Amino acid sequence: APEAAPGFAVTARYLWRCRSFRHLTLAAGMHAIVVYGASQWTASFLLRAHQLGSGAAGTWLALLQGAGLVGTLLGGLLSDALSRRSGDPRWYLWVPAAATVGCLPFQLLGYQSAVLAVALACFAVSAMLGATFFGPSFSVTQSLAPPRMRAVAASLLLFVQTMVGLGIGPWAVGLISDRLKPALGDARALGWGLTLVAFVNVWSMAHYLWS
């Protein structure tokens, strides 16, 4: 029989009491800090550290988005396959946990390398791994919420991810870069800002595991 959807407050209280959902939203939010910080500042990094023109930097960044598309698809396929094979649904959280922390060495090398080819290769791998969390995270959200709460649950996950990631990520990179600029110069300061913010992925991984 048709049933009215619960109100927002009821849904929010229900989801907040769910420990797995709380940690999942925090994991996605922490990872989004790194993702949004990189998305806003990598173009400037390529211009400053590798002396690319804006056209060349934009072209490379557009191509790197293709690696993100691969990562989005791979995250869903891999989580499904491992969960189905083992009978353990926790793979939907283990896969993004591994991919999230797996980004870190490639980000560190990419932002510290003086060789453009090395930096771009590292950015491609980190873009692929960084997008792996999308499918599994929303899949788990839909699994945790009752049918009449699923739309709001997905919206809450996206809201936290965007508010935390976009609100903190670019600001944190810029703040660190400004503080380091007098000692390191413009290009190196930005590289270190992006590098240090990338360590938030360790925090994200921990919440995926707790979830």
Phi, psi and omega per residue, in radians:
A1 nan 2.577 3.103
P2 -1.012 2.429 -3.103
E3 -2.339 2.331 -3.135
A4 -1.192 2.467 3.092
A5 -1.233 2.466 3.082
P6 -1.063 2.682 3.099
G7 -1.185 2.931 -3.095
F8 -1.053 -0.780 -3.091
A9 -1.085 -0.734 3.128
V10 -1.101 -0.780 -3.138
T11 -1.124 -0.776 -3.125
A12 -1.090 -0.735 3.117
R13 -1.119 -0.751 3.140
Y14 -1.049 -0.820 -3.090
L15 -1.229 -0.626 3.141
W16 -1.138 -0.553 3.102
R17 -1.296 -0.221 -3.132
C18 -1.526 1.896 -3.051
R19 -1.045 -0.692 -3.127
S20 -1.091 -0.728 -3.132
F21 -1.200 -0.684 3.115
R22 -1.019 -0.855 -3.116
H23 -1.212 -0.584 3.115
L24 -1.115 -0.773 3.130
T25 -1.141 -0.659 3.094
L26 -1.170 -0.686 3.109
A27 -1.075 -0.826 3.141
A28 -1.134 -0.670 3.131
G29 -1.158 -0.740 3.124
M30 -1.142 -0.744 3.117
H31 -1.129 -0.623 3.135
A32 -1.138 -0.487 3.053
I33 -1.005 -0.791 -3.141
V34 -1.211 -0.779 -3.083
V35 -1.096 -0.856 -3.106
Y36 -1.240 -0.615 3.075
G37 -1.066 -0.778 3.126
A38 -1.181 -0.706 -3.082
S39 -1.142 -0.545 -3.117
Q40 -1.464 -0.441 -2.971
W41 -2.029 -0.207 -3.090
T42 -1.132 -0.618 3.095
A43 -1.059 -0.810 3.104
S44 -1.094 -0.636 3.111
F45 -1.102 -0.759 3.135
L46 -1.128 -0.654 3.106
L47 -1.171 -0.766 -3.038
R48 -1.404 -0.783 -3.008
A49 -1.504 -0.513 -3.068
H50 -2.087 0.124 3.043
Q51 0.961 0.610 3.049
L52 -1.375 2.634 2.979
G53 -1.337 2.890 -3.098
S54 -1.106 -0.613 3.124
G55 -1.142 -0.803 3.133
A56 -1.132 -0.751 3.130
A57 -1.083 -0.752 3.122
G58 -1.106 -0.679 3.119
T59 -1.113 -0.809 3.131
W60 -1.110 -0.719 3.136
L61 -1.144 -0.635 3.086
A62 -1.117 -0.734 3.117
L63 -1.150 -0.627 3.130
L64 -1.130 -0.465 3.091
Q65 -1.092 -0.464 3.074
G66 -1.088 -0.618 3.069
A67 -1.137 -0.609 3.077
G68 -1.130 -0.658 3.085
L69 -1.091 -0.733 3.102
V70 -1.076 -0.756 -3.139
G71 -1.112 -0.676 3.114
T72 -1.070 -0.819 3.128
L73 -1.169 -0.754 -3.101
L74 -1.093 -0.680 3.139
G75 -1.035 -0.754 3.120
G76 -1.205 -0.808 -3.112
L77 -1.102 -0.767 -3.091
L78 -1.194 -0.747 3.118
S79 -1.091 -0.767 3.099
D80 -1.044 -0.844 -3.058
A81 -1.113 -0.820 -3.097
L82 -1.208 -0.667 3.113
S83 -1.163 -0.726 -3.138
R84 -1.166 -0.729 -3.102
R85 -1.181 -0.711 -3.064
S86 -1.607 -0.317 -3.039
G87 1.287 0.274 -3.086
D88 -2.034 1.921 -3.095
P89 -1.221 -0.143 3.138
R90 -1.160 -0.251 3.069
W91 -1.063 -0.414 3.107
Y92 -1.189 -0.260 3.057
L93 -1.922 -0.521 3.109
W94 -1.181 -0.652 -3.138
V95 -1.095 -0.914 3.088
P96 -1.139 -0.523 3.081
A97 -1.090 -0.814 -3.139
A98 -1.167 -0.730 -3.118
A99 -1.173 -0.679 -3.113
T100 -1.099 -0.856 3.136
V101 -1.300 -0.413 3.082
G102 -1.174 -0.371 3.075
C103 -1.120 -0.568 -2.888
L104 -1.007 -0.897 -3.114
P105 -1.078 -0.602 3.122
F106 -1.238 -0.623 3.068
Q107 -1.162 -0.760 -3.137
L108 -1.068 -0.819 -3.137
L109 -1.171 -0.706 -3.114
G110 -1.095 -0.723 -3.091
Y111 -1.459 -0.204 3.137
Q112 -1.887 -0.164 -3.114
S113 -1.389 2.459 3.078
A114 -1.579 -0.046 -3.105
V115 -1.752 2.112 -3.061
L116 -1.056 -0.748 -3.109
A117 -1.066 -0.697 3.114
V118 -1.148 -0.773 -3.140
A119 -1.064 -0.803 -3.114
L120 -1.141 -0.702 3.103
A121 -1.091 -0.745 3.115
C122 -1.135 -0.707 3.122
F123 -1.119 -0.614 3.132
A124 -1.135 -0.784 3.136
V125 -1.157 -0.759 -3.127
S126 -1.181 -0.558 3.073
A127 -1.161 -0.693 3.123
M128 -1.152 -0.865 -3.137
L129 -1.160 -0.635 -3.106
G130 -1.168 -0.418 3.138
A131 -1.610 -0.066 -3.073
T132 -1.111 -0.460 -3.023
F133 -1.282 -0.326 -2.996
F134 -1.002 -1.042 -3.070
G135 -1.044 -0.946 -3.138
P136 -1.049 -0.677 -3.096
S137 -1.122 -0.800 3.136
F138 -1.263 -0.535 3.074
S139 -1.119 -0.801 3.117
V140 -1.112 -0.692 3.104
T141 -1.011 -0.774 3.139
Q142 -1.194 -0.509 3.128
S143 -1.309 -0.590 -3.095
L144 -1.366 -0.489 -3.055
A145 -1.616 2.456 2.997
P146 -1.072 2.771 -3.040
P147 -0.913 -0.718 -3.086
R148 -1.347 -0.066 3.136
M149 -1.954 -0.010 -2.970
R150 -1.180 -0.647 -3.128
A151 -1.133 -0.787 3.133
V152 -1.185 -0.646 3.122
A153 -1.059 -0.799 3.103
A154 -1.103 -0.675 3.125
S155 -1.148 -0.687 3.123
L156 -1.145 -0.725 3.098
L157 -1.052 -0.807 -3.126
L158 -1.181 -0.628 3.131
F159 -1.102 -0.864 3.140
V160 -1.110 -0.774 3.138
Q161 -1.007 -0.756 -3.092
T162 -1.308 -0.805 -3.093
M163 -1.127 -0.777 -3.140
V164 -1.254 -0.864 -3.062
G165 -1.159 -0.903 -3.095
L166 -1.322 -0.494 -3.136
G167 -1.327 -0.555 -3.048
I168 -1.863 -0.722 -2.994
G169 -0.965 -1.091 -3.122
P170 -1.082 -0.660 3.116
W171 -1.089 -0.770 -3.098
A172 -1.138 -0.742 3.116
V173 -1.078 -0.798 -3.132
G174 -1.120 -0.702 -3.136
L175 -1.114 -0.839 3.139
I176 -1.092 -0.738 -3.141
S177 -1.062 -0.756 3.121
D178 -1.097 -0.680 -3.129
R179 -1.206 -0.592 -3.088
L180 -1.552 -0.254 -3.036
K181 -1.006 -0.758 -3.135
P182 -1.050 -0.559 -3.086
A183 -1.571 -0.579 -2.985
L184 -1.934 -0.284 -3.035
G185 1.581 2.920 -2.983
D186 -1.070 -0.924 -3.022
A187 -1.195 -0.845 -3.107
R188 -1.167 -0.623 3.121
A189 -1.097 -0.746 3.114
L190 -1.156 -0.714 3.095
G191 -1.037 -0.721 3.113
W192 -1.248 -0.582 3.051
G193 -1.056 -0.806 3.107
L194 -1.155 -0.654 -3.134
T195 -1.141 -0.832 -3.090
L196 -1.164 -0.688 3.114
V197 -1.145 -0.514 3.139
A198 -1.055 -0.433 -3.135
F199 -1.188 -0.237 3.055
V200 -1.069 -0.374 3.103
N201 -1.056 -0.491 3.080
V202 -1.136 -0.731 3.078
W203 -1.068 -0.770 3.115
S204 -1.050 -0.808 3.139
M205 -0.992 -0.737 -3.129
A206 -1.042 -0.735 3.129
H207 -1.193 -0.608 3.052
Y208 -1.079 -0.740 -3.135
L209 -1.180 -0.724 3.082
W210 -1.116 -0.639 3.115
S211 -1.079 nan nan
